[in-house]
Amino acid sequence: MADALLTVKEVTSGYGDVQVLWGIDLEVPQGGIVSIVGSNGAGKTTLLRTISGLVAATGGQVSFAGQDITGAASDVVLHSGIAQVPEGRRLFKGLSVRDNLMLGAYLRTDSKADIERDLEFVYSIFPILMERFKQDATTLSGGEQQMCAIARAIMSRPKLMMIDELSLGLAPRAVERLSEALLEINRNGISILLVEQDILTAFELAEYAFVVETGRVTISGKTDDLADNADIRRAYMGM
């Protein structure tokens, strides 16, 4: 891809003696939305965790904004401009919505006014969070918790936001609302790498997609083309 923001080249990783990724190649263009699709256990989450420094790469290279971040610690990766929204949201119980959001800004060294402006931005994207800013974030509905997790990631002012399973366990209306929000966030300059089991949602949001099976990219391309691929339609769309 031209103007790649993130480049993953021949990356391998895993957990102890268990290898999960086997030479992954992937790119995310500056300003783009890219999806990673595949079944449970395919290695999608491990890939995100490897990019973000939570799992050590055992081979290959991860480059971001022209810098080699292979093997960098997770806080270094976050500071470089990559924020991850983990599967299951992982909000902090006992902390308010606002406190959860402010934790997303804990590494920032810019002014309080800049942070407050970003807080106002996420409230404009997700007004319900402003209405419930004092509420324990873990008592929100599933869709609202996902909004809070995405907003928390935005508070780190990332160049790239990685989202692990946007629609998991959510009602269709909530997924639709979140999808609209991601498009708005992307229009405001944040590139997005989306892991999603719901291939229809993934293809609707992303222009480009990578299909991962057993730790390998088996096919990639523009989502319009992949949606017409007979193997993908049979395997993931039941057609």
RORODO-996601 format. One record per residue: residue in one letter; x, y, z of N, C-alpha, C in turn. Coordinates in steps of 0.05 Angstrom, whole numbers, plus 32768, in hexadecimal, padded with zeros to 4 digits. Example, Ala and Ser with C-alpha at 12.3 -4.5 7.8 and 13.67 -1.06 7.14 Angstrom:
BEGIN
a81087F8E809C80F67FA6809C81087FBE809C/s81017FD3808E81117FEB808F81028001809D/
// end
This chain:
BEGIN
m80117FE88000800080008000801180198000/a8008802E7FF3801680477FF380118054800F/d802680638018802480728031801C80608048/a80298049804C802380378062802A8044807C/l80188044808F801D804E80AB8028803780BB/l801C801F80B98025800780C7802D7FF280B3/t80447FE680B7804D7FD080A680567FB980B8/v80497FA280B480507F8980C2805C7F7780AC/k80757F6E80B180837F5E809C808E7F4580A8/e80837F2E809E808C7F1380A5808D7F0F80C4/v807A7F1980D2807A7F1880EF80727EFD80F9/t80817EF2810C807A7EDA811A80797EE08138/s80677ED3814680667ED6816380547EC0816F/g80537EBF818980437EAB819680467EAD81B4/y80407E9881C280407E9781DF80517E7F81E8/g80697E8581F3807B7E7081FB80837E5F81E3/d807F7E4581E580867E3381CF80707E3181B9/v805A7E3F81BE80447E3D81AB80457E548197/q804B7E4E817E804C7E63816A80307E67815E/v80287E80815D800D7E878154800E7E948138/l80207EA7813580237EB5811B803A7EAA810B/w80367EA780F180497E9A80E0804F7EAB80C7/g805D7EC180CC80657ED280B580507EE480AB/i80447EF480BC802E7F0680B580397F1F80A6/d802C7F25809080317F3E808180177F4E8080/l80197F68808780017F798089800A7F968088/e7FF97FA6807C7FFD7FC3807C7FE37FD28081/v7FE67FE9808E7FD07FFC80927FD980178086/p7FCA802280737FD2803B80677FCB8052807A/q7FDA806880767FD4808080857FB78089807F/g7FA7808C80947F8B809680917F7880808089/g7F80806780887F6E8052807F7F6180428095/i7F4E8031808D7F42801D809E7F4780028092/v7F547FF080A17F5B7FD680987F4F7FC280AC/s7F447FAC80A27F397F9780B37F497F7D80B1/i7F497F6F80C87F547F5480C97F3D7F4280D0/v7F387F2E80BF7F227F1C80C47F2C7F0080C5/g7F1D7EEF80D27F247ED380D57F157EC680EC/s7F177EAC80EE7F087E9E81037F157EA0811E/n7F087E9681337F147E95814D7F2D7E84814D/g7F427E8E815B7F5B7E7F815C7F6D7E828144/a7F667E9581327F767E9881197F907EA7811F/g7F917EB681357FA97EC6813C7FA57EE4813A/k7F8C7EEC81377F877F0981337F8E7F19814B/t7F867F1181637F8C7F1F817B7FAA7F1F8181/t7FB67F08817C7FD37F0681807FE27F1A816E/l7FD87F1E81567FE47F3181447FE37F4D814F/l7FCB7F5581597FC97F7081657FDB7F73817D/r7FDC7F5E818D7FEC7F5F81A6800A7F60819F/t80127F548189802D7F55818080347F718176/i80237F7D816780277F98815D80297FAC8174/s80187FA8818880177FBB819F802D7FB581B4/g803D7FA181B180527F9B81C3804B7F8A81DC/l80327F8081DC802A7F7081F280337F5381EF/v80387F4B81D780447F3081D1805D7F3681C0/a80737F2881C7808C7F2D81B9808D7F1F819E/a80947F2E818A80997F22816F80B27F118171/t80B17EF9816580C87EE7816480D67EE98149/g80CB7EF8813780D77EFC811C80C87F11810D/g80D47F1B80F880C87F2F80E780CB7F4B80F2/q80BC7F5D80E780BF7F7A80EE80A47F8880EE/v80A17F9A810280897FAB810380947FC88101/s808A7FD680ED80927FF280E98079800480EB/f807D801B80F88066802D80FB8070804A80F7/a8063805880E5806A807380DE8088807680D8/g8093806280CA80AE806280C280C2805980D6/q80B9805180EE80CB8048810380C7802A8109/d80DD801C810E80DD8000811580D47FFE8133/i80BD7FF2813880B47FEF815480B37FD1815C/t80C07FC0814C80C17FA4815380CE7FA0816F/g80BF7F93818080CA7F8D819B80C87FA481AE/a80BC7FBA81A680B97FD181B880A57FCA81CE/a80A97FD681E680977FD281FC807C7FDF81F5/s80677FD58202804C7FDE81FB80487FFC8200/d80558007821580528024821A806180348205/v8077802981FA8085803781E48073803781CB/v8066802081C68055801E81AE803D803181B1/l8032803381C9801C804681CD8025806281C9/h803C806981D48047808481D2804D808B81B5/s8054807781A4805A807C8188804180828178/g8029807B81838010808281757FFE806B816E/i80028054817B7FF0803D81767FE180378190/a7FC68038818F7FB5803181A67FA48019819F/q7FA1800781B27F917FEF81AE7F787FEF81BF/v7F627FE881B37F497FE381C17F467FC581C4/p7F4A7FBA81DC7F4C7F9D81DF7F317F9081DD/e7F317F7681D67F197F6681D67F0D7F6681F3/g7EF37F6B81F57EE77F6B82107EE87F86821E/r7EF37F9A82107EF47FB682197F077FBB8230/r7F067FAB82467F187FAD825C7F197FC98269/l7F017FD2826F7EFF7FEB827D7F057FE7829B/f7F0C7FFC82A97F147FF982C57EFB7FFC82D7/k7EF57FE682E57EDE7FE582F77EE37FF8830F/g7ECE800683167ED08019832D7ED980358325/l7EE18038830B7EE8805283017ED2805D82EF/s7ECE807782F07EB9808382E07EC1808282C2/v7EAD808882B17EB2808B82957EC8809F8290/r7EC680B6829C7EDA80CB82987EF680C182A1/d7EF880B482B87F1180AB82C17F1D809682AF/n7F0D808482A47F16807182907F21807F8278/l7F138094826F7F1D80A282577F3780B0825D/m7F3A80BC82747F5280CB827B7F6A80B8827E/l7F65809F82847F7B808C82867F878087826A/g7F77808C82557F828089823A7F97809E8234/a7F9780B482437FA980CB823E7FC180CB8251/y7FC580B5825F7FD980B682757FF680B9826C/l7FFC80B28253801780B68248801B80D1823B/r800680E08238800980F982298017810E8239/t8027811F822B803681348238802D814F822F/d80188150821E800F816A82147FFD81778229/s7FF2818E82227FE4819E82367FC98192823F/k7FC0819A82567FA6819282607F90819B824D/a7F9481B282417F8081BD822E7F7E81AB8216/d7F9481A0820C7F93818D81F57F84817481FD/i7F89816A82147F7C8152821E7F5E81578220/e7F56816E822B7F3A8174822E7F2D81778213/r7F3B818281FF7F30818381E47F2A816781D8/d7F3C815581DE7F38813A81D47F21812C81E3/l7F1E813381FC7F078129820C7EED81338200/e7EEC814C81F97ED5815781EC7ECF814A81D1/f7EE5814381C37EE2813581A97ED4811A81AD/v7EDE810B81C07ED280F081C37EB580F281CE/y7EAF810781DD7E94810B81E67E82811381CE/s7E8E812181BA7E7E812781A27E78810F8192/i7E8B80FC81917E8780E381837E7380D08192/f7E7680D081AC7E6680BE81BD7E5880CF81D3/p7E4380DD81CD7E3680EF81E07E2D80E081FA/i7E2680C681F87E1D80B8820F7E3380B78225/l7E4C80B8821C7E6280B782307E6280D18240/m7E5C80E782347E5A810082427E4381008256/e7E2D80F4824D7E1580F3825F7E1B80E28277/r7E2D80CE82747E3280BB828A7E4E80BC8294/f7E5B80D382937E7780D582997E7E80CE82B5/k7E6A80D082C87E6F80C982E47E6980AB82EA/q7E5D809D82D87E55808282DC7E6C806E82DB/d7E6C805A82EC7E80804482EA7E7F803982CD/a7E95803A82BF7E96803382A37E8D8015829E/t7E92800482B27E8C7FE882AE7E6E7FE282B2/t7E5E7FF682BA7E417FF282BC7E327FFC82A3/l7E418006828F7E35800E82767E2C7FF58267/s7E1B7FF982537E137FE382417E2C7FDA8231/g7E2A7FC382247E417FB982157E497FCC81FF/g7E367FD781F07E3C7FEA81DB7E49800481E6/e7E3F800D81FD7E4A802682097E6680218214/q7E6A8009821F7E85800282287E9980028210/q7E907FF881F97EA27FF881E27EA8801581D9/m7E93802681DB7E97804281D57EAD804E81E8/c7EAB804782017EBD805182157EDA80478210/a7EDC802E82087EF7802382027F03803081EA/i7EF3803581D67EFD804381BE7F05805F81C5/a7EF4806D81D47EF9808881DC7F13808A81ED/r7F17807681FE7F2F8075820F7F48807481FD/a7F46806381E87F5D806181D57F62807B81C7/i7F4C808981BF7F4F80A381B27F5E80B781C4/m7F5980B581DE7F6580C881F17F8480C781F1/s7F8F80B181E77FAC80B081E57FB680BF81CC/r7FA480CA81BC7FA980D881A37FBA80C68190/p7FAF80B081887FBE809D81777FBD80A5815A/k7FD1809C814B7FD0809D812E7FC280848123/l7FC4806E81327FB78055812A7FA980498142/m7F8F8042813E7F80803481537F7A8018814A/m7F818005815A7F7C7FE881547F657FDF8166/i7F517FD4815A7F397FCB81697F357FAD8166/d7F347F9F817C7F317F82817C7F147F7B8181/e7F077F71816D7EEB7F68816E7ED87F7E8176/l7ED37F9081637EC17FA681687EA57F9D8170/s7E9A7F8981627E7E7F8281647E787F6C8178/l7E8C7F6181857E887F4981957E747F4D81AB/g7E5E7F3D81AA7E4A7F3D81BF7E377F5581BE/l7E387F6581A87E287F7D81A77E107F7A8195/a7DFA7F89819B7DE27F89818A7DE97F97816F/p7DDA7F90815A7DE07F9C81407DDE7FBA8140/r7DCC7FC6814F7DC97FE381507DE27FF0815C/a7DED7FE381717E057FED817E7E1D7FEC816A/v7E1E7FD6815B7E347FD381487E327FE88132/e7E197FEE812A7E15800281167E1E801E8120/r7E17802481387E1F803D81447E3E803F8147/l7E4A802A814F7E67802A81527E75802C8137/s7E6A801F81237E75802181087E74803E80FE/e7E5E804B81027E5C806780FA7E7080788109/a7E75807281227E88808181327EA5807D8127/l7EAB806481207EC6805E81157ECC806D80FC/l7EB8806F80EB7EBB807E80D27EC0809C80D8/e7EB280A680EC7EB780C280F47ED380C68100/i7EDB80B381107EF680B4811C7F0B80B38107/n7F0780A280F37F1A80A080DD7F1B80B980CD/r7F0480C680C97F0480DF80BA7F1380F580C9/n7F1780F280E37F26810580F37F4380FE80F5/g7F4C80EB80E47F6980E780E07F7580CF80EE/i7F6580BE80FB7F6F80A681087F6C808E80F6/s7F82808180F07F81806880E07F77805280F3/i7F6B803D80E77F5E802880F77F66800D80EC/l7F6E7FFB80FE7F727FDF80F87F5E7FCF8109/l7F4B7FC280FB7F347FB681087F347F988106/v7F357F8A811D7F317F6D811D7F137F688122/e7F077F5881117EEA7F5481127EE27F398106/q7ED37F2A81167EC87F10810D7EB17F1480FA/d7EA17F2980FE7E8B7F2F80ED7E957F3B80D3/i7E987F2B80BF7EA57F3380A67E957F498098/l7E7B7F49809B7E6B7F5D808E7E717F798099/t7E737F7A80B47E7A7F9380C17E967F9C80B9/a7EA97F8980B97EC47F8F80B27EC77F9A8095/f7EB97F8D80837EBB7F9580677EAC7FAF8062/e7E977FB480727E897FCE806F7E9A7FE58077/l7EAA7FE1808C7EBA7FF780977ED57FFB8088/a7EE27FE580817EFD7FE680777EFE7FE68058/e7F127FF3804E7F177FF280317F287FDA802A/y7F397FD1803D7F4B7FBC80387F4A7FA8804F/a7F4E7F8E80497F4C7F7A805D7F607F648059/f7F677F5780707F797F4080707F6B7F29807E/v7F6A7F1280717F5E7EFA807D7F747EEA8089/v7F717EE480A37F867ED580B27F7A7EBA80BA/e7F897EA580B37F827E8A80BB7F9B7E7C80C5/t7F987E7080DD7FAE7E6180EA7FC87E7180E9/g7FC67E8A80F07FDE7E9B80F37FEB7EA580DA/r7FDD7EA280C47FE87EAB80AA7FD37EBC809B/v7FDC7ECF808B7FCA7EDE807A7FC67ECC8061/t7FAD7EC4805D7FA87EB280467F9E7EC1802D/i7F927ED980327F897EE9801B7F867F068025/s7F8B7F1980147F877F35801B7F7F7F448002/g7F747F5B80067F6C7F6B7FEF7F577F807FF7/k7F4D7F8E7FE37F377FA17FE87F1E7F927FF0/t7F107F9D80037EF97F8F800E7EE37F8B7FF9/d7EE07F9D7FE67ECD7F997FD17ED37F807FC1/d7EED7F7B7FBC7EF57F637FAD7EF27F4A7FBE/l7EFA7F4C7FD87EF87F347FE97EDB7F2C7FEE/a7EC97F3F7FEF7EAC7F397FF37EA17F287FDC/d7EAE7F2A7FC57EA57F1A7FAE7EB47F007FAB/n7EC77EFA7FBD7ED77EE27FBC7EC67ECA7FC5/a7EC47EB67FB47EB27E9F7FBA7EBB7E917FD3/d7ED57E8D7FD87EDE7E7F7FF07ED87E8E8009/i7EDB7EA980087ED47EB980207EB77EB98025/r7EA77EBC80107E8A7EBC80147E807EA1801F/r7E8D7E8C80177E857E7180217E8E7E6D803E/a7EA67E7680447EB27E70805F7EA87E838074/y7EA37E9D806D7E9D7EB180817E817EBE807F/m7E757EBB80687E5B7EC780657E447EB38062/g7E4B7E9980617E367E85805E7E287E868044/m7E367E8E802F7E297E9180157E357E7D8001/
// end
